[in-house]
Amino acid sequence: MGSGTTADRVFNNTYIYTINIGNNVKYIPGYAFSGCSYIMSITIPSLVCGIGVQAFSGCSSLDTVYLYPTVPPSVGSNSFSSSVDHFNVYCDAYSAYYNSTQWITYRSRLLSYFYPTIEVTISASNPIHGTAITVMQNGSYISCDSTCIVSATGNYGYHFDHWSNGSMENPDTLHLIGDSTIVAYFAPNHYSVVGLSGNPGQGYVLGSDTVNYLDTVVLTAMANHGYMFNHWSDGSYENPHSVVANGNRTITAYFVPAQFTLSVISSDVNMGTVSGGGNFNYQSTITIHAIANTGYHFTRWNDGDINSNRTITLTQDTAFIAYFAPNQYAVCGVPNYPDRGYVLGNDTVDYLDTVLLTAMANHGYMFDHWSDGAYENPHSVVANGNRTITAYFVPAQFTLSVISSDLNMGTVSGGGNYDYQSYRTIRAIANTGYHFTHWNDGDVNNNRTITLTQDTTFTAYFAPNQYTLTLQSADESLGIVTGGGEYAYHDTVTISATATAPHYHFERWSDNYTENPRQYVITGNTSLTAYFALDVHTVVVQVDNLAHGTVSGGGNYAYGSAATITAETPFSGWVFSHWSDGATYNPYTFAVLQDTVMTAYFVREGSQNGVDSVDTMSAKIYVNNGQIVVEGAEGNPVYLYDVVGRLLATRRETMQEVLLDVPASGVYLVKIGDAPARRIVVRR
């Protein structure tokens, strides 16, 4: 309790064990602590001047009361419990309490049980700073007008400074005449906080100081150029660093080389690369490299140094730029053979520049390809190194045209496309029946060798061979031939054979062909003979009725030859009567002068006398002075045929004698009426 008074009944009947009444309290009201049965002792501060009614009544465990007031305070009825055994007072106040009327109730306990002593209170001004003790006589109680020894011990970081009575002795002997309170005062120790550099060449420390215990010293690590603060020896990394002075302390600042950036740059990454850049410690020795790409070379660094690999000592952030330049390369074009052509455009240029090479062919040659496989011309060549490009020239291809003037007459060979100055043999091959005459340039050699220097055309000329066609008659008295002579090969000639003798005709040629006239193709020297033969006539023998009989003897017969026809044995009941020309002979032989149809007539047996004779006409035919004379025609028509059956003349006269003119000697046929023709030869 720290106020000047306490309220009535404020702690009445509470379960408190200890009471600490403040030094400023002057009055303890009635019933303030009544019924607090657990309180065993109380101290009444020196300023208390009154204690109320039953303030401590019912405190059944209370046995000791310490009274610090030197003037006895007023007390009410039953202020203290009967359980109190001792009322301890300062020795110099004893007589005042003993003689006080208000304390008569408690006098017996002052008198009976109290020995005059004083109490000494020893304390520290701040328990954190230290402790104070006393060496008491007779236990905890010291008699008045006695001495005691007090001592103070400072806690860590503090030291005894003085006592509250002004003494600076420690330990100190005190002379006591009453209760005393002695306070020990302490002061903080002074400690040095020293900052050191782990390496003076790398840096130093500011802020070292000597200060009171637990004061703070701020140390600042200052790095020299090229270094930087890293940490303190106490594990701290902060800078500045607040250090508590809890003792003499030495704090070391550790420095490390500063990290500087070394930038290594290529002026053109297409030309070259660099290496060696990065973050490095101060004064590190680093090798940087400039590496030229293929086709380029290093020229210099930005500081003028020309060594592509160089070692530098790093003292600050630094940038090095490597400069590169393209290599110079020669691109040279050459011909495979100097006499075939040449190349334009040779040059020395920067790496990857383009050189335009042009292959120029000499006459008679042509560009074919480059040695790098290209075929274009001009040719763009990339200068990716010293290069020699060969232009390959080949002989120009010229066309040799070999032509036949007439493929029917002959063929040629040797034409085509050939290299310049090639030796070529050309040939003219005459077909059968023809012969080579000359080439268009006048050369007459059908096989010849030429040197080709340009497109050239050769035409071969041919001519047909001349052949003799010899024609003859196998018997010139019978016929003649026409169409023979000199002809060119494969000419088509009309040949003919003409029978000149009467009743003869062309039969065949000696090669067994029978066409006449005939188209004959000349294929060589040829001799043909025309064969003639008598005319052939057909004799047809028939019966008037197949049921009457049969006949035989029909067929083909040469003109003037004798034909014998027969009416065969008749069928039963029939007999031969006559032939259609009236003749009744059987067999019947007659001269065949023309195609003839002879019919055999049969009659019933016994009826022959009823048939008039058809052979009643008789005629005489003969030659007189180159004319044919017919006597006895009796008005019937007279027909004159040549040997091939062509009708030459017709006479119908009533005169006894008929004269027939013929064109030439030969065989003729004379027919009177329906009678069979008769053959007659006229010779002039």
Buried (B, 14 or more C-beta within 10 A) or exposed (E): BEEEBBEEBBBBEEEEEEBEBEEEBBBBBBBBBBBBBEBEBBBBBBBBBBBBBBBBBBBBEBBEBBBBBBEBBBBBEBBBBEBBEBBBBBBBBBEBBBEBEBBEBBBEBBEEEBEBBBBBEBBBBEEEBBBBBBEBEEEEBBBBEBEBEBBBBBBEBBBBBBBBEEBEEBBBEBEBEBBBBBBBBBBBBEBBBBBBBBEEEBBBBEBBBEBEBBBEBEBBBBBBEBBBBBBBBEEBEEBBBEBBBBEEBEBBBBBBBBBBEBEBEBBEEEBBBBBBBBEBBBEBEBEBBBBBBEBBBBBBBEEEBEEBEBEBEBEEEBEBBBBBBBBEBBBBBBBBEEEBBBBEBBBEBEBBBEBEBBBBBBEBBBBBBBBEEBEEBEBEBBBBEEBEBBBBBBBBBBEBEBEBBEEEBBBBBBBBEBBBEBEBEBBBBBBEBBBBBBBEEEBEEBEBEBEBEEEBEBBBBBBBBEBEBEBBBBBEEBBBBEBBEEBEBBBEBEBBBBBBBBBBBBBBBBEEEEEBEBEBEBEEEBEBBBBBBBBBBEBEBBBBEEEBBBBEBBBEBBBBBEBEBBBBEBEEEBBBBBBBBBBBBBEBEBBBBBBBEBBBBBBEEEEEEEEEEBBEBEBEBEBEEEEBBBBBBEEBBBBBBBBBBEEBBEBEBEEEEBBBEBEEBBBBBBBBBEBBBBBBBBEE
